[in-house]
Amino acid sequence: MNILYFAWVREKVGVAEETLNPPAEVQTVTQLMDWLAARSPKHAAAFSNRASIRAAVDQVHSAHGAKVSGAKEVAFFPPVTGG
Amino acid sequence: MDIRVQQGAFDIGAETAAFAARNTTSGAVCTFIGQMRDFRGADKTSGEPIASMELDAYPGMADKQLADLAAEAQARWPLDDIAIVHRFGVLKPGEPIVFVATASAHRGDAFAACEFLMDWLKTKAPFWKKETGPSGSVWVEAQASDDARAARWKET
């Protein structure tokens, strides 16, 4: 699974992208954030305020309760500010 | 339909002329240009000057999301054509960030679709602004007013 980070989430994690194989019990966006947060202090800092983090599963905006099982790409980022 | 996410600058005159030229049978062409402000805060007097801005983008998703928004606009209004150009990378004050154009038989539909596209782009397109001024660099926070503007277009 490719995990992508954008904006301050990327800055806090320290990398833009990583390829990981979460265990089968990681089935939702929330569970993936829990699993990622346990990887390092930087990940933990990035995911400390869940309310300010949005997710996209295979490039589609997804709620924290959405399924990630089987996804190829999951991205984490703050609310968008383009335009 | 013309959807582009690009790092390089674009020419607002050339974009407008090209869009109008390929839609000469449309009675109405509406364009919106978002440009980079030179201050942050409520207004220029109380705000802080900004020297430059970095626009972070999620390239694959941005193209897809803008195309989805354009398809939604076409489903809601009788449009002949849509163009959306959005930049990423480093920008200076005054530079265009986004160009949205709609073509329709009548101005009401062109105006409405153009505003809808901008309102939804602001809350859905995966771009993030980081502004650099005298006190350093800050990621711009999303505005509740943008969510409220986008919510007006939710179908009831």
gemmi code that builds the backbone of each chain (N, CA, C; Angstrom):
import gemmi

chains = {
    "A": [
        ("MET", (0.851, -1.189, 0.000), (0.000, 0.000, 0.000), (0.893, 1.247, 0.000)),
        ("ASN", (0.610, 2.177, -0.931), (1.363, 3.426, -0.935), (0.666, 4.428, -0.022)),
        ("ILE", (1.425, 4.970, 0.941), (0.882, 5.973, 1.852), (1.511, 7.306, 1.465)),
        ("LEU", (0.677, 8.290, 1.187), (1.163, 9.610, 0.769), (0.804, 10.647, 1.823)),
        ("TYR", (1.701, 11.608, 2.010), (1.440, 12.698, 2.954), (1.607, 14.028, 2.236)),
        ("PHE", (0.732, 14.986, 2.579), (0.823, 16.305, 1.954), (0.801, 17.419, 2.998)),
        ("ALA", (1.343, 18.566, 2.584), (1.356, 19.801, 3.394), (2.005, 19.525, 4.760)),
        ("TRP", (1.398, 20.030, 5.870), (2.094, 19.868, 7.157), (2.132, 18.435, 7.641)),
        ("VAL", (1.257, 17.593, 7.132), (1.319, 16.178, 7.523), (2.643, 15.591, 7.006)),
        ("ARG", (2.994, 15.936, 5.763), (4.265, 15.475, 5.186), (5.452, 16.031, 5.989)),
        ("GLU", (5.372, 17.318, 6.333), (6.484, 17.922, 7.084), (6.668, 17.259, 8.449)),
        ("LYS", (5.557, 16.923, 9.099), (5.674, 16.298, 10.423), (6.173, 14.860, 10.335)),
        ("VAL", (5.687, 14.104, 9.341), (6.132, 12.716, 9.193), (7.590, 12.692, 8.730)),
        ("GLY", (7.954, 13.647, 7.873), (9.330, 13.728, 7.403), (9.572, 13.065, 6.061)),
        ("VAL", (8.576, 12.388, 5.514), (8.686, 11.805, 4.171), (7.384, 12.086, 3.414)),
        ("ALA", (7.482, 12.097, 2.079), (6.301, 12.369, 1.255), (5.501, 11.107, 0.981)),
        ("GLU", (6.205, 9.971, 0.991), (5.546, 8.744, 0.569), (6.262, 7.555, 1.173)),
        ("GLU", (5.528, 6.525, 1.516), (6.150, 5.271, 1.937), (5.267, 4.105, 1.509)),
        ("THR", (5.926, 2.997, 1.177), (5.196, 1.799, 0.772), (5.234, 0.812, 1.925)),
        ("LEU", (4.045, 0.490, 2.429), (3.944, -0.333, 3.641), (2.921, -1.433, 3.446)),
        ("ASN", (3.014, -2.454, 4.287), (2.029, -3.537, 4.264), (1.357, -3.642, 5.616)),
        ("PRO", (0.285, -2.877, 5.823), (-0.402, -2.959, 7.110), (-0.991, -4.350, 7.307)),
        ("PRO", (-1.069, -4.805, 8.558), (-1.663, -6.132, 8.809), (-3.151, -6.147, 8.455)),
        ("ALA", (-3.680, -7.340, 8.300), (-5.070, -7.510, 7.842), (-6.087, -6.838, 8.753)),
        ("GLU", (-5.740, -6.720, 10.060), (-6.733, -6.121, 10.970), (-6.879, -4.605, 10.774)),
        ("VAL", (-5.985, -4.003, 10.001), (-6.117, -2.576, 9.691), (-7.090, -2.434, 8.517)),
        ("GLN", (-8.335, -2.116, 8.848), (-9.368, -2.124, 7.809), (-9.956, -0.761, 7.490)),
        ("THR", (-9.798, 0.198, 8.409), (-10.391, 1.518, 8.172), (-9.308, 2.604, 8.200)),
        ("VAL", (-9.692, 3.791, 7.757), (-8.774, 4.934, 7.779), (-8.297, 5.181, 9.208)),
        ("THR", (-9.219, 5.140, 10.173), (-8.852, 5.353, 11.581), (-7.851, 4.303, 12.057)),
        ("GLN", (-8.105, 3.049, 11.718), (-7.179, 1.980, 12.132), (-5.817, 2.149, 11.471)),
        ("LEU", (-5.816, 2.648, 10.225), (-4.541, 2.882, 9.538), (-3.785, 4.028, 10.222)),
        ("MET", (-4.499, 5.069, 10.648), (-3.844, 6.174, 11.358), (-3.266, 5.681, 12.679)),
        ("ASP", (-4.021, 4.812, 13.395), (-3.515, 4.239, 14.657), (-2.226, 3.466, 14.406)),
        ("TRP", (-2.238, 2.666, 13.352), (-1.086, 1.815, 13.031), (0.123, 2.666, 12.618)),
        ("LEU", (-0.136, 3.689, 11.798), (0.950, 4.568, 11.352), (1.533, 5.357, 12.526)),
        ("ALA", (0.642, 5.842, 13.412), (1.088, 6.664, 14.549), (2.061, 5.903, 15.448)),
        ("ALA", (1.954, 4.572, 15.438), (2.823, 3.752, 16.293), (4.190, 3.498, 15.658)),
        ("ARG", (4.365, 3.939, 14.406), (5.620, 3.643, 13.697), (6.820, 4.438, 14.200)),
        ("SER", (6.595, 5.706, 14.581), (7.710, 6.543, 15.036), (7.143, 7.767, 15.749)),
        ("PRO", (7.991, 8.448, 16.542), (7.514, 9.679, 17.203), (7.032, 10.726, 16.187)),
        ("LYS", (7.670, 10.778, 15.012), (7.246, 11.737, 13.990), (5.849, 11.411, 13.472)),
        ("HIS", (5.623, 10.125, 13.213), (4.280, 9.712, 12.791), (3.257, 10.045, 13.887)),
        ("ALA", (3.640, 9.772, 15.127), (2.723, 10.027, 16.248), (2.368, 11.508, 16.306)),
        ("ALA", (3.374, 12.378, 16.089), (3.123, 13.821, 16.115), (2.199, 14.234, 14.970)),
        ("ALA", (2.443, 13.651, 13.796), (1.630, 14.001, 12.623), (0.167, 13.622, 12.829)),
        ("PHE", (-0.049, 12.506, 13.493), (-1.422, 12.016, 13.656), (-2.010, 12.332, 15.038)),
        ("SER", (-1.396, 13.289, 15.763), (-1.877, 13.579, 17.116), (-3.230, 14.273, 17.128)),
        ("ASN", (-3.517, 15.082, 16.096), (-4.815, 15.758, 16.046), (-5.613, 15.230, 14.855)),
        ("ARG", (-6.321, 14.136, 15.087), (-7.039, 13.450, 13.999), (-8.095, 14.327, 13.340)),
        ("ALA", (-8.705, 15.217, 14.151), (-9.801, 16.039, 13.614), (-9.317, 16.952, 12.488)),
        ("SER", (-8.022, 17.246, 12.476), (-7.514, 18.165, 11.455), (-6.931, 17.416, 10.252)),
        ("ILE", (-7.100, 16.104, 10.222), (-6.553, 15.316, 9.116), (-7.665, 14.752, 8.233)),
        ("ARG", (-7.489, 14.922, 6.932), (-8.416, 14.364, 5.951), (-7.701, 13.220, 5.231)),
        ("ALA", (-8.492, 12.326, 4.632), (-7.892, 11.187, 3.946), (-8.510, 10.995, 2.573)),
        ("ALA", (-7.713, 10.440, 1.682), (-8.229, 10.021, 0.376), (-7.799, 8.575, 0.171)),
        ("VAL", (-8.769, 7.725, -0.165), (-8.479, 6.315, -0.436), (-8.562, 6.127, -1.946)),
        ("ASP", (-7.464, 5.692, -2.544), (-7.364, 5.575, -4.002), (-7.867, 6.852, -4.691)),
        ("GLN", (-7.382, 7.980, -4.164), (-7.612, 9.310, -4.748), (-9.056, 9.798, -4.666)),
        ("VAL", (-9.829, 9.253, -3.718), (-11.197, 9.736, -3.491), (-11.301, 10.160, -2.026)),
        ("HIS", (-11.804, 11.393, -1.777), (-11.991, 11.859, -0.404), (-12.791, 10.819, 0.379)),
        ("SER", (-12.300, 10.458, 1.574), (-12.945, 9.394, 2.341), (-13.009, 9.753, 3.814)),
        ("ALA", (-14.092, 9.357, 4.455), (-14.262, 9.608, 5.892), (-13.329, 8.693, 6.683)),
        ("HIS", (-13.123, 9.039, 7.949), (-12.219, 8.229, 8.778), (-12.738, 6.804, 9.004)),
        ("GLY", (-14.026, 6.616, 8.816), (-14.586, 5.277, 8.991), (-14.520, 4.434, 7.720)),
        ("ALA", (-14.041, 5.032, 6.624), (-14.018, 4.330, 5.335), (-13.026, 3.165, 5.340)),
        ("LYS", (-13.300, 2.201, 4.501), (-12.441, 1.007, 4.382), (-11.144, 1.330, 3.639)),
        ("VAL", (-10.056, 0.767, 4.112), (-8.792, 0.878, 3.377), (-8.302, -0.497, 2.912)),
        ("SER", (-8.975, -1.557, 3.357), (-8.536, -2.897, 2.951), (-8.591, -2.999, 1.431)),
        ("GLY", (-7.507, -3.441, 0.834), (-7.476, -3.599, -0.619), (-7.083, -2.340, -1.369)),
        ("ALA", (-6.966, -1.200, -0.675), (-6.612, 0.056, -1.358), (-5.148, 0.024, -1.805)),
        ("LYS", (-4.877, 0.668, -2.936), (-3.498, 0.750, -3.423), (-2.808, 1.990, -2.877)),
        ("GLU", (-3.614, 3.064, -2.698), (-3.018, 4.345, -2.315), (-3.903, 5.041, -1.299)),
        ("VAL", (-3.319, 5.415, -0.173), (-4.062, 6.176, 0.838), (-3.251, 7.428, 1.151)),
        ("ALA", (-3.917, 8.583, 1.086), (-3.224, 9.851, 1.331), (-3.798, 10.536, 2.555)),
        ("PHE", (-2.911, 11.220, 3.292), (-3.327, 11.986, 4.477), (-2.890, 13.430, 4.309)),
        ("PHE", (-3.790, 14.352, 4.652), (-3.493, 15.774, 4.454), (-4.440, 16.640, 5.285)),
        ("PRO", (-4.097, 17.939, 5.463), (-5.029, 18.841, 6.142), (-6.172, 19.214, 5.195)),
        ("PRO", (-7.237, 19.853, 5.710), (-8.289, 20.346, 4.814), (-7.668, 21.193, 3.693)),
        ("VAL", (-8.197, 21.049, 2.490), (-7.570, 21.683, 1.325), (-7.738, 23.206, 1.341)),
        ("THR", (-6.773, 23.895, 0.722), (-6.792, 25.374, 0.702), (-6.383, 25.934, -0.651)),
        ("GLY", (-6.755, 25.244, -1.733), (-6.369, 25.739, -3.065), (-7.310, 26.808, -3.578)),
        ("GLY", (-7.228, 27.072, -4.866), (-8.112, 28.031, -5.532), (-7.623, 29.452, -5.442)),
    ],
    "B": [
        ("MET", (-13.798, 19.852, -22.951), (-13.384, 20.138, -21.583), (-11.861, 20.180, -21.515)),
        ("ASP", (-11.351, 21.145, -20.768), (-9.905, 21.323, -20.682), (-9.538, 21.475, -19.203)),
        ("ILE", (-8.917, 20.432, -18.630), (-8.536, 20.448, -17.216), (-7.020, 20.332, -17.147)),
        ("ARG", (-6.375, 21.290, -16.518), (-4.912, 21.243, -16.426), (-4.425, 21.613, -15.028)),
        ("VAL", (-3.507, 20.802, -14.504), (-2.826, 21.121, -13.254), (-1.362, 21.273, -13.640)),
        ("GLN", (-0.824, 22.459, -13.471), (0.518, 22.714, -14.008), (1.371, 23.567, -13.080)),
        ("GLN", (2.676, 23.373, -13.206), (3.617, 24.133, -12.382), (3.887, 25.508, -12.985)),
        ("GLY", (3.917, 25.568, -14.304), (4.271, 26.829, -14.961), (3.147, 27.848, -14.905)),
        ("ALA", (3.501, 29.113, -15.089), (2.516, 30.195, -15.118), (1.653, 30.053, -16.365)),
        ("PHE", (0.459, 30.652, -16.331), (-0.363, 30.686, -17.536), (-0.759, 32.128, -17.813)),
        ("ASP", (-1.106, 32.387, -19.072), (-1.451, 33.736, -19.528), (-2.975, 33.863, -19.514)),
        ("ILE", (-3.495, 34.728, -18.628), (-4.955, 34.816, -18.484), (-5.627, 35.303, -19.767)),
        ("GLY", (-4.942, 36.193, -20.493), (-5.501, 36.690, -21.762), (-5.570, 35.587, -22.802)),
        ("ALA", (-4.497, 34.822, -22.911), (-4.439, 33.742, -23.899), (-5.448, 32.650, -23.564)),
        ("GLU", (-5.592, 32.333, -22.262), (-6.559, 31.304, -21.851), (-7.981, 31.747, -22.198)),
        ("THR", (-8.298, 33.008, -21.874), (-9.638, 33.531, -22.139), (-9.920, 33.557, -23.636)),
        ("ALA", (-8.944, 34.040, -24.409), (-9.124, 34.144, -25.866), (-9.310, 32.765, -26.496)),
        ("ALA", (-8.501, 31.805, -26.064), (-8.589, 30.454, -26.636), (-9.934, 29.816, -26.297)),
        ("PHE", (-10.391, 30.032, -25.050), (-11.662, 29.435, -24.632), (-12.825, 30.041, -25.413)),
        ("ALA", (-12.828, 31.372, -25.553), (-13.899, 32.043, -26.298), (-13.850, 31.636, -27.764)),
        ("ALA", (-12.642, 31.506, -28.316), (-12.482, 31.190, -29.746), (-12.998, 29.797, -30.081)),
        ("ARG", (-12.900, 28.864, -29.131), (-13.391, 27.522, -29.452), (-14.856, 27.346, -29.049)),
        ("ASN", (-15.474, 28.420, -28.544), (-16.889, 28.362, -28.172), (-17.662, 29.543, -28.767)),
        ("THR", (-17.427, 29.807, -30.036), (-18.059, 30.973, -30.663), (-19.578, 30.805, -30.814)),
        ("THR", (-20.071, 29.577, -30.719), (-21.517, 29.400, -30.838), (-22.226, 29.529, -29.481)),
        ("SER", (-21.455, 29.729, -28.394), (-22.054, 29.930, -27.075), (-22.364, 31.415, -26.894)),
        ("GLY", (-23.556, 31.706, -26.400), (-23.923, 33.105, -26.193), (-23.217, 33.732, -25.002)),
        ("ALA", (-22.775, 32.894, -24.058), (-22.165, 33.416, -22.830), (-20.901, 32.657, -22.455)),
        ("VAL", (-19.846, 33.416, -22.167), (-18.616, 32.836, -21.635), (-18.327, 33.563, -20.327)),
        ("CYS", (-18.173, 32.808, -19.245), (-17.878, 33.402, -17.940), (-16.524, 32.896, -17.475)),
        ("THR", (-15.669, 33.799, -17.023), (-14.354, 33.374, -16.528), (-14.120, 33.900, -15.121)),
        ("PHE", (-13.383, 33.127, -14.348), (-12.941, 33.558, -13.019), (-11.440, 33.351, -12.943)),
        ("ILE", (-10.740, 34.330, -12.383), (-9.297, 34.205, -12.181), (-9.000, 34.452, -10.712)),
        ("GLY", (-8.378, 33.453, -10.066), (-7.933, 33.621, -8.675), (-6.468, 34.009, -8.710)),
        ("GLN", (-6.125, 35.115, -8.048), (-4.741, 35.592, -8.052), (-4.178, 35.582, -6.638)),
        ("MET", (-2.863, 35.509, -6.553), (-2.240, 35.457, -5.239), (-2.271, 36.826, -4.576)),
        ("ARG", (-2.795, 36.847, -3.329), (-2.810, 38.093, -2.556), (-1.411, 38.410, -2.044)),
        ("ASP", (-1.187, 39.698, -1.706), (0.124, 40.077, -1.158), (0.046, 40.329, 0.346)),
        ("PHE", (-1.041, 39.867, 0.969), (-1.142, 39.991, 2.427), (-1.901, 38.785, 2.975)),
        ("ARG", (-1.730, 38.569, 4.277), (-2.502, 37.532, 4.952), (-3.279, 38.207, 6.071)),
        ("GLY", (-4.450, 37.692, 6.384), (-5.291, 38.320, 7.391), (-6.543, 38.899, 6.762)),
        ("ALA", (-7.303, 39.614, 7.576), (-8.598, 40.113, 7.137), (-8.474, 41.141, 6.022)),
        ("ASP", (-7.536, 42.056, 6.143), (-7.351, 43.069, 5.103), (-5.896, 43.516, 5.093)),
        ("LYS", (-5.579, 44.356, 4.125), (-4.195, 44.743, 3.904), (-3.615, 45.542, 5.079)),
        ("THR", (-4.481, 46.352, 5.737), (-4.005, 47.223, 6.822), (-3.628, 46.410, 8.061)),
        ("SER", (-4.515, 45.474, 8.470), (-4.245, 44.709, 9.680), (-3.427, 43.453, 9.399)),
        ("GLY", (-3.335, 43.073, 8.133), (-2.646, 41.825, 7.790), (-1.135, 41.964, 7.695)),
        ("GLU", (-0.512, 40.838, 7.365), (0.944, 40.797, 7.232), (1.279, 40.593, 5.752)),
        ("PRO", (2.307, 41.294, 5.260), (2.644, 41.094, 3.847), (3.153, 39.683, 3.562)),
        ("ILE", (2.927, 39.204, 2.371), (3.408, 37.883, 1.962), (4.355, 38.062, 0.783)),
        ("ALA", (5.519, 37.434, 0.868), (6.512, 37.566, -0.194), (6.338, 36.499, -1.268)),
        ("SER", (5.970, 35.296, -0.851), (5.794, 34.209, -1.825), (4.896, 33.135, -1.231)),
        ("MET", (4.452, 32.258, -2.102), (3.569, 31.190, -1.659), (3.969, 29.891, -2.355)),
        ("GLU", (3.913, 28.798, -1.572), (4.185, 27.492, -2.154), (2.857, 26.736, -2.181)),
        ("LEU", (2.503, 26.285, -3.365), (1.250, 25.537, -3.512), (1.584, 24.067, -3.651)),
        ("ASP", (1.235, 23.303, -2.623), (1.454, 21.861, -2.641), (0.249, 21.222, -3.345)),
        ("ALA", (0.484, 20.179, -4.115), (-0.611, 19.532, -4.842), (-0.459, 18.023, -4.789)),
        ("TYR", (-1.581, 17.347, -4.964), (-1.617, 15.882, -5.078), (-1.970, 15.665, -6.549)),
        ("PRO", (-0.961, 15.594, -7.419), (-1.202, 15.706, -8.867), (-2.240, 14.731, -9.439)),
        ("GLY", (-2.095, 13.429, -9.182), (-3.044, 12.477, -9.765), (-4.473, 12.747, -9.328)),
        ("MET", (-4.656, 12.979, -8.031), (-5.998, 13.206, -7.513), (-6.549, 14.557, -7.947)),
        ("ALA", (-5.682, 15.561, -8.053), (-6.149, 16.909, -8.430), (-6.812, 16.881, -9.805)),
        ("ASP", (-6.160, 16.255, -10.770), (-6.742, 16.153, -12.118), (-8.102, 15.459, -12.086)),
        ("LYS", (-8.129, 14.351, -11.353), (-9.343, 13.540, -11.254), (-10.463, 14.329, -10.575)),
        ("GLN", (-10.112, 15.019, -9.467), (-11.113, 15.766, -8.719), (-11.685, 16.923, -9.540)),
        ("LEU", (-10.806, 17.627, -10.254), (-11.279, 18.748, -11.087), (-12.165, 18.231, -12.225)),
        ("ALA", (-11.798, 17.092, -12.800), (-12.629, 16.508, -13.869), (-13.988, 16.090, -13.317)),
        ("ASP", (-14.004, 15.543, -12.087), (-15.267, 15.159, -11.450), (-16.151, 16.382, -11.208)),
        ("LEU", (-15.539, 17.484, -10.750), (-16.299, 18.713, -10.495), (-16.878, 19.246, -11.805)),
        ("ALA", (-16.077, 19.193, -12.866), (-16.546, 19.669, -14.172), (-17.715, 18.815, -14.658)),
        ("ALA", (-17.620, 17.501, -14.447), (-18.708, 16.601, -14.860), (-19.974, 16.916, -14.064)),
        ("GLU", (-19.812, 17.218, -12.773), (-20.959, 17.576, -11.927), (-21.609, 18.870, -12.430)),
        ("ALA", (-20.791, 19.851, -12.805), (-21.320, 21.120, -13.336), (-22.083, 20.874, -14.637)),
        ("GLN", (-21.534, 19.999, -15.474), (-22.211, 19.707, -16.747), (-23.536, 18.993, -16.537)),
        ("ALA", (-23.611, 18.212, -15.461), (-24.864, 17.514, -15.169), (-25.930, 18.481, -14.650)),
        ("ARG", (-25.480, 19.599, -14.045), (-26.431, 20.522, -13.419), (-26.887, 21.654, -14.334)),
        ("TRP", (-25.994, 22.092, -15.220), (-26.324, 23.213, -16.094), (-26.057, 22.842, -17.550)),
        ("PRO", (-26.803, 23.432, -18.492), (-26.549, 23.151, -19.913), (-25.312, 23.920, -20.396)),
        ("LEU", (-24.150, 23.279, -20.270), (-22.891, 23.955, -20.613), (-22.331, 23.417, -21.914)),
        ("ASP", (-21.730, 24.304, -22.694), (-21.076, 23.877, -23.935), (-19.627, 23.463, -23.686)),
        ("ASP", (-19.004, 24.068, -22.679), (-17.584, 23.784, -22.446), (-17.178, 24.279, -21.048)),
        ("ILE", (-16.111, 23.667, -20.524), (-15.532, 24.074, -19.237), (-14.018, 24.021, -19.357)),
        ("ALA", (-13.339, 25.008, -18.795), (-11.880, 24.946, -18.669), (-11.513, 25.239, -17.216)),
        ("ILE", (-10.582, 24.443, -16.680), (-10.042, 24.719, -15.343), (-8.524, 24.555, -15.425)),
        ("VAL", (-7.796, 25.599, -15.056), (-6.337, 25.521, -14.996), (-5.943, 25.876, -13.569)),
        ("HIS", (-5.157, 25.021, -12.916), (-4.726, 25.292, -11.539), (-3.232, 25.065, -11.432)),
        ("ARG", (-2.549, 26.023, -10.835), (-1.093, 25.908, -10.690), (-0.680, 25.249, -9.386)),
        ("PHE", (0.548, 24.778, -9.351), (1.184, 24.385, -8.101), (2.631, 24.879, -8.156)),
        ("GLY", (3.366, 24.712, -7.068), (4.738, 25.195, -7.033), (4.828, 26.547, -6.347)),
        ("VAL", (5.889, 27.290, -6.644), (6.136, 28.572, -5.973), (5.547, 29.718, -6.785)),
        ("LEU", (4.747, 30.557, -6.116), (4.110, 31.693, -6.778), (4.463, 32.998, -6.068)),
        ("LYS", (4.418, 34.086, -6.840), (4.651, 35.423, -6.289), (3.331, 36.187, -6.272)),
        ("PRO", (3.207, 37.208, -5.376), (1.970, 37.988, -5.336), (1.590, 38.518, -6.715)),
        ("GLY", (0.306, 38.475, -7.004), (-0.187, 38.971, -8.286), (-0.293, 37.906, -9.351)),
        ("GLU", (0.392, 36.786, -9.151), (0.333, 35.732, -10.178), (-1.006, 34.997, -10.105)),
        ("PRO", (-1.550, 34.639, -11.285), (-2.775, 33.850, -11.289), (-2.526, 32.454, -10.712)),
        ("ILE", (-3.477, 31.997, -9.882), (-3.403, 30.654, -9.297), (-4.332, 29.714, -10.064)),
        ("VAL", (-5.543, 30.212, -10.310), (-6.565, 29.358, -10.921), (-7.359, 30.127, -11.966)),
        ("PHE", (-7.739, 29.409, -13.025), (-8.572, 29.964, -14.097), (-9.729, 28.998, -14.303)),
        ("VAL", (-10.942, 29.521, -14.225), (-12.131, 28.703, -14.487), (-12.956, 29.406, -15.552)),
        ("ALA", (-13.356, 28.687, -16.588), (-14.187, 29.265, -17.640), (-15.343, 28.333, -17.954)),
        ("THR", (-16.509, 28.937, -18.187), (-17.689, 28.157, -18.569), (-18.315, 28.808, -19.793)),
        ("ALA", (-18.866, 27.991, -20.668), (-19.551, 28.497, -21.864), (-20.940, 27.890, -21.902)),
        ("SER", (-21.937, 28.746, -22.175), (-23.316, 28.285, -22.241), (-24.097, 29.183, -23.187)),
        ("ALA", (-25.313, 28.784, -23.489), (-26.134, 29.588, -24.392), (-26.508, 30.919, -23.733)),
        ("HIS", (-26.721, 30.880, -22.415), (-27.168, 32.079, -21.706), (-26.321, 32.343, -20.467)),
        ("ARG", (-26.237, 33.612, -20.071), (-25.295, 33.987, -19.014), (-25.636, 33.398, -17.648)),
        ("GLY", (-26.915, 33.201, -17.348), (-27.285, 32.702, -16.024), (-26.610, 31.371, -15.710)),
        ("ASP", (-26.652, 30.463, -16.656), (-26.045, 29.144, -16.458), (-24.514, 29.244, -16.397)),
        ("ALA", (-23.944, 30.116, -17.250), (-22.481, 30.266, -17.263), (-21.990, 30.840, -15.936)),
        ("PHE", (-22.680, 31.875, -15.428), (-22.312, 32.477, -14.136), (-22.439, 31.448, -13.011)),
        ("ALA", (-23.581, 30.778, -12.938), (-23.842, 29.837, -11.840), (-22.825, 28.705, -11.842)),
        ("ALA", (-22.563, 28.134, -13.014), (-21.630, 27.004, -13.098), (-20.218, 27.430, -12.715)),
        ("CYS", (-19.828, 28.633, -13.109), (-18.481, 29.131, -12.805), (-18.323, 29.294, -11.287)),
        ("GLU", (-19.336, 29.857, -10.644), (-19.269, 30.058, -9.197), (-19.289, 28.712, -8.460)),
        ("PHE", (-20.147, 27.808, -8.925), (-20.210, 26.457, -8.354), (-18.833, 25.775, -8.433)),
        ("LEU", (-18.207, 25.850, -9.591), (-16.897, 25.202, -9.776), (-15.866, 25.767, -8.810)),
        ("MET", (-15.838, 27.095, -8.655), (-14.866, 27.690, -7.735), (-15.168, 27.300, -6.288)),
        ("ASP", (-16.456, 27.348, -5.898), (-16.814, 27.020, -4.514), (-16.472, 25.568, -4.176)),
        ("TRP", (-16.717, 24.671, -5.090), (-16.414, 23.267, -4.819), (-14.927, 22.969, -4.927)),
        ("LEU", (-14.271, 23.662, -5.850), (-12.810, 23.495, -5.977), (-12.118, 23.872, -4.660)),
        ("LYS", (-12.583, 24.970, -4.045), (-11.960, 25.445, -2.804), (-12.043, 24.425, -1.674)),
        ("THR", (-13.074, 23.577, -1.681), (-13.239, 22.629, -0.579), (-12.897, 21.193, -0.949)),
        ("LYS", (-12.682, 20.912, -2.233), (-12.443, 19.525, -2.649), (-11.127, 19.283, -3.387)),
        ("ALA", (-10.634, 20.271, -4.124), (-9.432, 20.025, -4.925), (-8.205, 19.952, -4.010)),
        ("PRO", (-7.386, 18.897, -4.161), (-6.274, 18.691, -3.225), (-5.053, 19.586, -3.487)),
        ("PHE", (-5.167, 20.811, -2.996), (-4.069, 21.780, -3.047), (-3.945, 22.401, -1.657)),
        ("TRP", (-2.718, 22.777, -1.297), (-2.474, 23.385, 0.018), (-1.512, 24.545, -0.144)),
        ("LYS", (-1.873, 25.685, 0.469), (-1.055, 26.901, 0.349), (-0.184, 27.102, 1.583)),
        ("LYS", (1.082, 27.437, 1.323), (1.982, 27.807, 2.411), (2.529, 29.189, 2.078)),
        ("GLU", (2.226, 30.143, 2.941), (2.623, 31.526, 2.676), (3.876, 31.886, 3.455)),
        ("THR", (4.771, 32.630, 2.794), (5.994, 33.073, 3.449), (6.011, 34.594, 3.554)),
        ("GLY", (6.140, 35.080, 4.800), (6.205, 36.521, 5.049), (7.312, 36.815, 6.041)),
        ("PRO", (7.321, 38.036, 6.605), (8.388, 38.445, 7.533), (8.504, 37.526, 8.748)),
        ("SER", (7.378, 36.948, 9.206), (7.450, 36.108, 10.404), (7.639, 34.623, 10.089)),
        ("GLY", (7.931, 34.319, 8.829), (8.189, 32.929, 8.473), (7.130, 32.344, 7.565)),
        ("SER", (7.142, 31.000, 7.465), (6.212, 30.302, 6.570), (5.095, 29.648, 7.361)),
        ("VAL", (3.886, 29.794, 6.868), (2.712, 29.250, 7.564), (1.793, 28.557, 6.561)),
        ("TRP", (1.339, 27.359, 6.929), (0.324, 26.689, 6.109), (-0.997, 27.409, 6.303)),
        ("VAL", (-1.647, 27.759, 5.221), (-2.936, 28.455, 5.288), (-3.982, 27.493, 5.844)),
        ("GLU", (-4.817, 27.982, 6.762), (-5.874, 27.134, 7.320), (-7.149, 27.253, 6.511)),
        ("ALA", (-7.849, 26.153, 6.394), (-9.123, 26.150, 5.669), (-10.118, 27.060, 6.384)),
        ("GLN", (-10.956, 27.742, 5.622), (-11.932, 28.682, 6.165), (-13.313, 28.048, 6.230)),
        ("ALA", (-13.985, 28.236, 7.363), (-15.354, 27.736, 7.499), (-16.263, 28.402, 6.472)),
        ("SER", (-15.928, 29.655, 6.101), (-16.759, 30.374, 5.119), (-16.717, 29.679, 3.756)),
        ("ASP", (-15.593, 29.028, 3.446), (-15.503, 28.286, 2.176), (-16.418, 27.064, 2.199)),
        ("ASP", (-16.472, 26.376, 3.359), (-17.373, 25.224, 3.492), (-18.817, 25.681, 3.335)),
        ("ALA", (-19.123, 26.849, 3.939), (-20.492, 27.366, 3.870), (-20.867, 27.708, 2.425)),
        ("ARG", (-19.932, 28.302, 1.690), (-20.212, 28.641, 0.292), (-20.445, 27.371, -0.538)),
        ("ALA", (-19.627, 26.349, -0.293), (-19.780, 25.098, -1.048), (-21.102, 24.414, -0.707)),
        ("ALA", (-21.490, 24.511, 0.579), (-22.709, 23.830, 1.045), (-23.961, 24.398, 0.378)),
        ("ARG", (-23.889, 25.678, -0.058), (-25.060, 26.287, -0.705), (-25.484, 25.508, -1.952)),
        ("TRP", (-24.507, 24.813, -2.557), (-24.777, 24.124, -3.825), (-25.228, 22.681, -3.639)),
        ("LYS", (-25.297, 22.243, -2.380), (-25.742, 20.864, -2.147), (-27.183, 20.728, -2.599)),
        ("GLU", (-27.454, 19.689, -3.332), (-28.812, 19.492, -3.830), (-29.715, 19.009, -2.710)),
        ("THR", (-30.912, 19.589, -2.651), (-31.807, 19.216, -1.557), (-32.837, 18.201, -2.034)),
    ],
}
model = gemmi.Model(1)
for chain_id, residues in chains.items():
    chain = gemmi.Chain(chain_id)
    for i, (resn, *xyz) in enumerate(residues, 1):
        res = gemmi.Residue()
        res.name, res.seqid = resn, gemmi.SeqId(i, " ")
        for name, pos in zip(("N", "CA", "C"), xyz):
            atom = gemmi.Atom()
            atom.name, atom.element = name, gemmi.Element(name[0])
            atom.pos, atom.b_iso = gemmi.Position(*pos), 0.0
            res.add_atom(atom)
        chain.add_residue(res)
    model.add_chain(chain)
structure = gemmi.Structure()
structure.add_model(model)
structure.setup_entities()
